[in-house]
């Protein structure tokens, strides 16, 4: 009796996964596979903007 529920649920989940994959293909999610890997190597080691004074005060308070 449980198979009458489990089989349609598994087919529906498979179709949802397939639809998500085709959506990702259509919206160019797989176009630049090496860009993020190279970007992490060329990113600066320090933040672009220094933290605000309130953030510096909060960081040094010990809490």
PDB file of N, CA, C and O in Angstrom, chain B, residues numbered from 101:
ATOM      1  N   UNK B 101       0.815  -1.194   0.000  1.00  0.00           N
ATOM      2  CA  UNK B 101       0.000   0.000   0.000  1.00  0.00           C
ATOM      3  C   UNK B 101       0.863   1.263   0.000  1.00  0.00           C
ATOM      4  O   UNK B 101       0.496   2.266  -0.613  1.00  0.00           O
ATOM      5  N   UNK B 102       1.997   1.216   0.679  1.00  0.00           N
ATOM      6  CA  UNK B 102       2.879   2.383   0.720  1.00  0.00           C
ATOM      7  C   UNK B 102       3.481   2.688  -0.643  1.00  0.00           C
ATOM      8  O   UNK B 102       3.862   3.827  -0.914  1.00  0.00           O
ATOM      9  N   UNK B 103       3.570   1.675  -1.505  1.00  0.00           N
ATOM     10  CA  UNK B 103       4.149   1.890  -2.828  1.00  0.00           C
ATOM     11  C   UNK B 103       3.297   2.818  -3.678  1.00  0.00           C
ATOM     12  O   UNK B 103       3.815   3.499  -4.563  1.00  0.00           O
ATOM     13  N   UNK B 104       2.010   2.852  -3.420  1.00  0.00           N
ATOM     14  CA  UNK B 104       1.133   3.732  -4.172  1.00  0.00           C
ATOM     15  C   UNK B 104       1.415   5.196  -3.849  1.00  0.00           C
ATOM     16  O   UNK B 104       1.056   6.083  -4.624  1.00  0.00           O
ATOM     17  N   UNK B 105       2.050   5.451  -2.718  1.00  0.00           N
ATOM     18  CA  UNK B 105       2.429   6.813  -2.343  1.00  0.00           C
ATOM     19  C   UNK B 105       3.884   7.080  -2.703  1.00  0.00           C
ATOM     20  O   UNK B 105       4.213   8.142  -3.231  1.00  0.00           O
ATOM     21  N   UNK B 106       4.746   6.125  -2.418  1.00  0.00           N
ATOM     22  CA  UNK B 106       6.174   6.340  -2.599  1.00  0.00           C
ATOM     23  C   UNK B 106       6.583   6.463  -4.059  1.00  0.00           C
ATOM     24  O   UNK B 106       7.442   7.285  -4.378  1.00  0.00           O
ATOM     25  N   UNK B 107       6.006   5.689  -4.943  1.00  0.00           N
ATOM     26  CA  UNK B 107       6.385   5.741  -6.359  1.00  0.00           C
ATOM     27  C   UNK B 107       6.029   7.091  -6.979  1.00  0.00           C
ATOM     28  O   UNK B 107       6.892   7.677  -7.632  1.00  0.00           O
ATOM     29  N   UNK B 108       4.814   7.624  -6.818  1.00  0.00           N
ATOM     30  CA  UNK B 108       4.543   8.955  -7.381  1.00  0.00           C
ATOM     31  C   UNK B 108       5.383  10.067  -6.744  1.00  0.00           C
ATOM     32  O   UNK B 108       5.770  11.018  -7.424  1.00  0.00           O
ATOM     33  N   UNK B 109       5.665   9.951  -5.444  1.00  0.00           N
ATOM     34  CA  UNK B 109       6.496  10.955  -4.788  1.00  0.00           C
ATOM     35  C   UNK B 109       7.909  10.923  -5.346  1.00  0.00           C
ATOM     36  O   UNK B 109       8.493  11.978  -5.593  1.00  0.00           O
ATOM     37  N   UNK B 110       8.472   9.738  -5.550  1.00  0.00           N
ATOM     38  CA  UNK B 110       9.827   9.641  -6.084  1.00  0.00           C
ATOM     39  C   UNK B 110       9.890  10.130  -7.529  1.00  0.00           C
ATOM     40  O   UNK B 110      10.863  10.774  -7.921  1.00  0.00           O
ATOM     41  N   UNK B 111       8.871   9.834  -8.318  1.00  0.00           N
ATOM     42  CA  UNK B 111       8.829  10.338  -9.699  1.00  0.00           C
ATOM     43  C   UNK B 111       8.713  11.859  -9.698  1.00  0.00           C
ATOM     44  O   UNK B 111       9.367  12.528 -10.498  1.00  0.00           O
ATOM     45  N   UNK B 112       7.889  12.412  -8.810  1.00  0.00           N
ATOM     46  CA  UNK B 112       7.735  13.868  -8.727  1.00  0.00           C
ATOM     47  C   UNK B 112       9.046  14.530  -8.308  1.00  0.00           C
ATOM     48  O   UNK B 112       9.411  15.566  -8.863  1.00  0.00           O
ATOM     49  N   UNK B 113       9.757  13.954  -7.344  1.00  0.00           N
ATOM     50  CA  UNK B 113      11.036  14.516  -6.932  1.00  0.00           C
ATOM     51  C   UNK B 113      12.067  14.449  -8.050  1.00  0.00           C
ATOM     52  O   UNK B 113      12.858  15.377  -8.221  1.00  0.00           O
ATOM     53  N   UNK B 114      12.065  13.376  -8.799  1.00  0.00           N
ATOM     54  CA  UNK B 114      12.970  13.271  -9.942  1.00  0.00           C
ATOM     55  C   UNK B 114      12.668  14.314 -10.996  1.00  0.00           C
ATOM     56  O   UNK B 114      13.585  14.910 -11.561  1.00  0.00           O
ATOM     57  N   UNK B 115      11.386  14.542 -11.269  1.00  0.00           N
ATOM     58  CA  UNK B 115      11.019  15.564 -12.254  1.00  0.00           C
ATOM     59  C   UNK B 115      11.365  16.972 -11.766  1.00  0.00           C
ATOM     60  O   UNK B 115      11.755  17.827 -12.561  1.00  0.00           O
ATOM     61  N   UNK B 116      11.222  17.213 -10.465  1.00  0.00           N
ATOM     62  CA  UNK B 116      11.604  18.515  -9.910  1.00  0.00           C
ATOM     63  C   UNK B 116      13.113  18.729 -10.048  1.00  0.00           C
ATOM     64  O   UNK B 116      13.556  19.819 -10.408  1.00  0.00           O
ATOM     65  N   UNK B 117      13.892  17.700  -9.766  1.00  0.00           N
ATOM     66  CA  UNK B 117      15.344  17.792  -9.929  1.00  0.00           C
ATOM     67  C   UNK B 117      15.745  18.017 -11.370  1.00  0.00           C
ATOM     68  O   UNK B 117      16.648  18.804 -11.653  1.00  0.00           O
ATOM     69  N   UNK B 118      15.079  17.332 -12.284  1.00  0.00           N
ATOM     70  CA  UNK B 118      15.363  17.513 -13.709  1.00  0.00           C
ATOM     71  C   UNK B 118      14.994  18.919 -14.159  1.00  0.00           C
ATOM     72  O   UNK B 118      15.728  19.533 -14.934  1.00  0.00           O
ATOM     73  N   UNK B 119      13.867  19.433 -13.683  1.00  0.00           N
ATOM     74  CA  UNK B 119      13.462  20.800 -14.022  1.00  0.00           C
ATOM     75  C   UNK B 119      14.457  21.810 -13.461  1.00  0.00           C
ATOM     76  O   UNK B 119      14.772  22.797 -14.126  1.00  0.00           O
ATOM     77  N   UNK B 120      14.952  21.581 -12.254  1.00  0.00           N
ATOM     78  CA  UNK B 120      15.946  22.489 -11.673  1.00  0.00           C
ATOM     79  C   UNK B 120      17.240  22.464 -12.478  1.00  0.00           C
ATOM     80  O   UNK B 120      17.872  23.504 -12.665  1.00  0.00           O
ATOM     81  N   UNK B 121      17.636  21.299 -12.949  1.00  0.00           N
ATOM     82  CA  UNK B 121      18.845  21.194 -13.775  1.00  0.00           C
ATOM     83  C   UNK B 121      18.681  21.947 -15.085  1.00  0.00           C
ATOM     84  O   UNK B 121      19.584  22.677 -15.494  1.00  0.00           O
ATOM     85  N   UNK B 122      17.542  21.780 -15.749  1.00  0.00           N
ATOM     86  CA  UNK B 122      17.324  22.496 -17.006  1.00  0.00           C
ATOM     87  C   UNK B 122      17.194  23.999 -16.776  1.00  0.00           C
ATOM     88  O   UNK B 122      17.609  24.787 -17.626  1.00  0.00           O
ATOM     89  N   UNK B 123      16.625  24.410 -15.641  1.00  0.00           N
ATOM     90  CA  UNK B 123      16.565  25.833 -15.319  1.00  0.00           C
ATOM     91  C   UNK B 123      17.974  26.397 -15.179  1.00  0.00           C
ATOM     92  O   UNK B 123      18.265  27.484 -15.679  1.00  0.00           O
ATOM     93  N   UNK B 124      18.856  25.651 -14.492  1.00  0.00           N
ATOM     94  CA  UNK B 124      20.232  26.098 -14.302  1.00  0.00           C
ATOM     95  C   UNK B 124      20.959  26.190 -15.636  1.00  0.00           C
ATOM     96  O   UNK B 124      21.739  27.117 -15.853  1.00  0.00           O
ATOM     97  N   UNK B 125      20.715  25.252 -16.519  1.00  0.00           N
ATOM     98  CA  UNK B 125      21.328  25.324 -17.846  1.00  0.00           C
ATOM     99  C   UNK B 125      20.841  26.539 -18.624  1.00  0.00           C
ATOM    100  O   UNK B 125      21.631  27.222 -19.276  1.00  0.00           O
ATOM    101  N   UNK B 126      19.549  26.806 -18.556  1.00  0.00           N
ATOM    102  CA  UNK B 126      18.962  27.906 -19.317  1.00  0.00           C
ATOM    103  C   UNK B 126      19.395  29.265 -18.776  1.00  0.00           C
ATOM    104  O   UNK B 126      19.451  30.237 -19.530  1.00  0.00           O
ATOM    105  N   UNK B 127      19.701  29.347 -17.490  1.00  0.00           N
ATOM    106  CA  UNK B 127      20.082  30.621 -16.882  1.00  0.00           C
ATOM    107  C   UNK B 127      21.591  30.754 -16.699  1.00  0.00           C
ATOM    108  O   UNK B 127      22.045  31.506 -15.837  1.00  0.00           O
ATOM    109  N   UNK B 128      22.364  30.038 -17.494  1.00  0.00           N
ATOM    110  CA  UNK B 128      23.829  30.185 -17.599  1.00  0.00           C
ATOM    111  C   UNK B 128      24.556  29.940 -16.282  1.00  0.00           C
ATOM    112  O   UNK B 128      25.539  30.622 -15.993  1.00  0.00           O
ATOM    113  N   UNK B 129      24.102  28.995 -15.487  1.00  0.00           N
ATOM    114  CA  UNK B 129      24.774  28.695 -14.226  1.00  0.00           C
ATOM    115  C   UNK B 129      26.050  27.884 -14.439  1.00  0.00           C
ATOM    116  O   UNK B 129      26.910  27.856 -13.559  1.00  0.00           O
ATOM    117  N   UNK B 130      26.188  27.234 -15.572  1.00  0.00           N
ATOM    118  CA  UNK B 130      27.356  26.396 -15.834  1.00  0.00           C
ATOM    119  C   UNK B 130      28.269  26.981 -16.895  1.00  0.00           C
ATOM    120  O   UNK B 130      29.097  26.253 -17.442  1.00  0.00           O
ATOM    121  N   UNK B 131      28.154  28.262 -17.210  1.00  0.00           N
ATOM    122  CA  UNK B 131      28.951  28.843 -18.285  1.00  0.00           C
ATOM    123  C   UNK B 131      30.411  29.037 -17.892  1.00  0.00           C
ATOM    124  O   UNK B 131      31.297  28.765 -18.701  1.00  0.00           O
ATOM    125  N   UNK B 132      30.686  29.497 -16.683  1.00  0.00           N
ATOM    126  CA  UNK B 132      32.053  29.807 -16.269  1.00  0.00           C
ATOM    127  C   UNK B 132      32.445  28.919 -15.094  1.00  0.00           C
ATOM    128  O   UNK B 132      32.356  29.337 -13.939  1.00  0.00           O
ATOM    129  N   UNK B 133      32.874  27.712 -15.383  1.00  0.00           N
ATOM    130  CA  UNK B 133      33.206  26.767 -14.319  1.00  0.00           C
ATOM    131  C   UNK B 133      34.553  27.065 -13.674  1.00  0.00           C
ATOM    132  O   UNK B 133      34.757  26.742 -12.504  1.00  0.00           O
ATOM    133  N   UNK B 134      35.481  27.678 -14.418  1.00  0.00           N
ATOM    134  CA  UNK B 134      36.812  27.941 -13.882  1.00  0.00           C
ATOM    135  C   UNK B 134      36.949  29.337 -13.294  1.00  0.00           C
ATOM    136  O   UNK B 134      37.943  29.628 -12.629  1.00  0.00           O
ATOM    137  N   UNK B 135      35.978  30.201 -13.523  1.00  0.00           N
ATOM    138  CA  UNK B 135      36.087  31.583 -13.054  1.00  0.00           C
ATOM    139  C   UNK B 135      36.143  31.706 -11.553  1.00  0.00           C
ATOM    140  O   UNK B 135      36.984  32.439 -11.032  1.00  0.00           O
ATOM    141  N   UNK B 136      35.276  31.012 -10.837  1.00  0.00           N
ATOM    142  CA  UNK B 136      35.267  31.098  -9.377  1.00  0.00           C
ATOM    143  C   UNK B 136      36.541  30.492  -8.787  1.00  0.00           C
ATOM    144  O   UNK B 136      37.060  30.991  -7.789  1.00  0.00           O
ATOM    145  N   UNK B 137      37.037  29.436  -9.389  1.00  0.00           N
ATOM    146  CA  UNK B 137      38.265  28.815  -8.893  1.00  0.00           C
ATOM    147  C   UNK B 137      39.459  29.747  -9.079  1.00  0.00           C
ATOM    148  O   UNK B 137      40.333  29.808  -8.215  1.00  0.00           O
ATOM    149  N   UNK B 138      39.504  30.461 -10.178  1.00  0.00           N
ATOM    150  CA  UNK B 138      40.607  31.401 -10.404  1.00  0.00           C
ATOM    151  C   UNK B 138      40.420  32.668  -9.579  1.00  0.00           C
ATOM    152  O   UNK B 138      41.401  33.266  -9.138  1.00  0.00           O
ATOM    153  N   UNK B 139      39.179  33.083  -9.366  1.00  0.00           N
ATOM    154  CA  UNK B 139      38.907  34.312  -8.625  1.00  0.00           C
ATOM    155  C   UNK B 139      39.358  34.212  -7.176  1.00  0.00           C
ATOM    156  O   UNK B 139      39.798  35.209  -6.603  1.00  0.00           O
ATOM    157  N   UNK B 140      39.262  33.035  -6.572  1.00  0.00           N
ATOM    158  CA  UNK B 140      39.677  32.882  -5.182  1.00  0.00           C
ATOM    159  C   UNK B 140      41.190  33.024  -5.048  1.00  0.00           C
ATOM    160  O   UNK B 140      41.684  33.423  -3.994  1.00  0.00           O
ATOM    161  N   UNK B 141      41.920  32.703  -6.098  1.00  0.00           N
ATOM    162  CA  UNK B 141      43.375  32.824  -6.055  1.00  0.00           C
ATOM    163  C   UNK B 141      43.845  34.249  -6.288  1.00  0.00           C
ATOM    164  O   UNK B 141      44.920  34.623  -5.817  1.00  0.00           O
ATOM    165  N   UNK B 142      43.072  35.049  -7.000  1.00  0.00           N
ATOM    166  CA  UNK B 142      43.486  36.411  -7.326  1.00  0.00           C
ATOM    167  C   UNK B 142      42.822  37.456  -6.440  1.00  0.00           C
ATOM    168  O   UNK B 142      43.072  38.648  -6.619  1.00  0.00           O
ATOM    169  N   UNK B 143      41.992  37.053  -5.500  1.00  0.00           N
ATOM    170  CA  UNK B 143      41.301  38.004  -4.622  1.00  0.00           C
ATOM    171  C   UNK B 143      42.299  38.616  -3.646  1.00  0.00           C
ATOM    172  O   UNK B 143      43.246  37.950  -3.229  1.00  0.00           O
ATOM    173  N   UNK B 144      42.094  39.872  -3.283  1.00  0.00           N
ATOM    174  CA  UNK B 144      43.011  40.478  -2.296  1.00  0.00           C
ATOM    175  C   UNK B 144      42.856  39.814  -0.936  1.00  0.00           C
ATOM    176  O   UNK B 144      41.785  39.316  -0.589  1.00  0.00           O
ATOM    177  N   UNK B 145      43.949  39.815  -0.168  1.00  0.00           N
ATOM    178  CA  UNK B 145      43.943  39.157   1.133  1.00  0.00           C
ATOM    179  C   UNK B 145      43.259  39.979   2.214  1.00  0.00           C
ATOM    180  O   UNK B 145      42.894  39.442   3.259  1.00  0.00           O
ATOM    181  N   UNK B 146      43.082  41.260   1.980  1.00  0.00           N
ATOM    182  CA  UNK B 146      42.448  42.105   2.988  1.00  0.00           C
ATOM    183  C   UNK B 146      41.147  42.681   2.435  1.00  0.00           C
ATOM    184  O   UNK B 146      40.964  42.750   1.220  1.00  0.00           O
ATOM    185  N   UNK B 147      40.254  43.090   3.316  1.00  0.00           N
ATOM    186  CA  UNK B 147      38.979  43.642   2.839  1.00  0.00           C
ATOM    187  C   UNK B 147      39.196  44.929   2.045  1.00  0.00           C
ATOM    188  O   UNK B 147      40.177  45.641   2.259  1.00  0.00           O
ATOM    189  N   UNK B 148      38.290  45.216   1.143  1.00  0.00           N
ATOM    190  CA  UNK B 148      38.410  46.409   0.318  1.00  0.00           C
ATOM    191  C   UNK B 148      38.208  47.681   1.133  1.00  0.00           C
ATOM    192  O   UNK B 148      38.866  48.690   0.878  1.00  0.00           O
ATOM    193  N   UNK B 149      37.306  47.644   2.112  1.00  0.00           N
ATOM    194  CA  UNK B 149      37.005  48.810   2.931  1.00  0.00           C
ATOM    195  C   UNK B 149      37.346  48.490   4.380  1.00  0.00           C
ATOM    196  O   UNK B 149      37.010  47.411   4.868  1.00  0.00           O
ATOM    197  N   UNK B 150      38.015  49.418   5.081  1.00  0.00           N
ATOM    198  CA  UNK B 150      38.296  49.158   6.501  1.00  0.00           C
ATOM    199  C   UNK B 150      37.002  49.141   7.303  1.00  0.00           C
ATOM    200  O   UNK B 150      36.033  49.794   6.917  1.00  0.00           O
ATOM    201  N   UNK B 151      36.969  48.417   8.399  1.00  0.00           N
ATOM    202  CA  UNK B 151      35.743  48.366   9.209  1.00  0.00           C
ATOM    203  C   UNK B 151      35.438  49.740   9.811  1.00  0.00           C
ATOM    204  O   UNK B 151      36.341  50.546  10.036  1.00  0.00           O
ATOM    205  N   UNK B 152      34.175  49.986  10.062  1.00  0.00           N
ATOM    206  CA  UNK B 152      33.753  51.245  10.656  1.00  0.00           C
ATOM    207  C   UNK B 152      34.237  51.330  12.099  1.00  0.00           C
ATOM    208  O   UNK B 152      34.562  50.314  12.712  1.00  0.00           O
ATOM    209  N   UNK B 153      34.283  52.547  12.639  1.00  0.00           N
ATOM    210  CA  UNK B 153      34.774  52.744  13.998  1.00  0.00           C
ATOM    211  C   UNK B 153      33.952  51.957  15.015  1.00  0.00           C
ATOM    212  O   UNK B 153      34.518  51.400  15.956  1.00  0.00           O
ATOM    213  N   UNK B 154      32.653  51.899  14.852  1.00  0.00           N
ATOM    214  CA  UNK B 154      31.816  51.152  15.788  1.00  0.00           C
ATOM    215  C   UNK B 154      32.160  49.669  15.767  1.00  0.00           C
ATOM    216  O   UNK B 154      32.122  49.010  16.806  1.00  0.00           O
ATOM    217  N   UNK B 155      32.494  49.142  14.604  1.00  0.00           N
ATOM    218  CA  UNK B 155      32.867  47.732  14.509  1.00  0.00           C
ATOM    219  C   UNK B 155      34.203  47.479  15.187  1.00  0.00           C
ATOM    220  O   UNK B 155      34.391  46.447  15.831  1.00  0.00           O
ATOM    221  N   UNK B 156      35.147  48.433  15.044  1.00  0.00           N
ATOM    222  CA  UNK B 156      36.450  48.276  15.703  1.00  0.00           C
ATOM    223  C   UNK B 156      36.291  48.324  17.222  1.00  0.00           C
ATOM    224  O   UNK B 156      36.929  47.555  17.941  1.00  0.00           O
ATOM    225  N   UNK B 157      35.441  49.223  17.705  1.00  0.00           N
ATOM    226  CA  UNK B 157      35.216  49.322  19.146  1.00  0.00           C
ATOM    227  C   UNK B 157      34.576  48.051  19.692  1.00  0.00           C
ATOM    228  O   UNK B 157      34.959  47.566  20.757  1.00  0.00           O
ATOM    229  N   UNK B 158      33.611  47.515  18.968  1.00  0.00           N
ATOM    230  CA  UNK B 158      32.909  46.307  19.400  1.00  0.00           C
ATOM    231  C   UNK B 158      33.871  45.112  19.384  1.00  0.00           C
ATOM    232  O   UNK B 158      33.798  44.250  20.260  1.00  0.00           O
ATOM    233  N   UNK B 159      34.752  45.056  18.417  1.00  0.00           N
ATOM    234  CA  UNK B 159      35.676  43.924  18.316  1.00  0.00           C
ATOM    235  C   UNK B 159      36.697  43.931  19.461  1.00  0.00           C
ATOM    236  O   UNK B 159      37.144  42.871  19.899  1.00  0.00           O
ATOM    237  N   UNK B 160      37.056  45.094  19.933  1.00  0.00           N
ATOM    238  CA  UNK B 160      38.038  45.183  21.004  1.00  0.00           C
ATOM    239  C   UNK B 160      37.445  45.136  22.394  1.00  0.00           C
ATOM    240  O   UNK B 160      38.188  45.203  23.373  1.00  0.00           O
ATOM    241  N   UNK B 161      36.133  45.022  22.518  1.00  0.00           N
ATOM    242  CA  UNK B 161      35.516  45.076  23.853  1.00  0.00           C
ATOM    243  C   UNK B 161      35.626  43.749  24.603  1.00  0.00           C
ATOM    244  O   UNK B 161      35.439  43.723  25.820  1.00  0.00           O
ATOM    245  N   UNK B 162      35.923  42.653  23.915  1.00  0.00           N
ATOM    246  CA  UNK B 162      36.089  41.380  24.593  1.00  0.00           C
ATOM    247  C   UNK B 162      34.810  40.568  24.736  1.00  0.00           C
ATOM    248  O   UNK B 162      34.824  39.515  25.374  1.00  0.00           O
ATOM    249  N   UNK B 163      33.737  41.017  24.175  1.00  0.00           N
ATOM    250  CA  UNK B 163      32.484  40.265  24.280  1.00  0.00           C
ATOM    251  C   UNK B 163      32.319  39.334  23.147  1.00  0.00           C
ATOM    252  O   UNK B 163      31.319  38.620  23.075  1.00  0.00           O
TER     253      UNK B 163
END
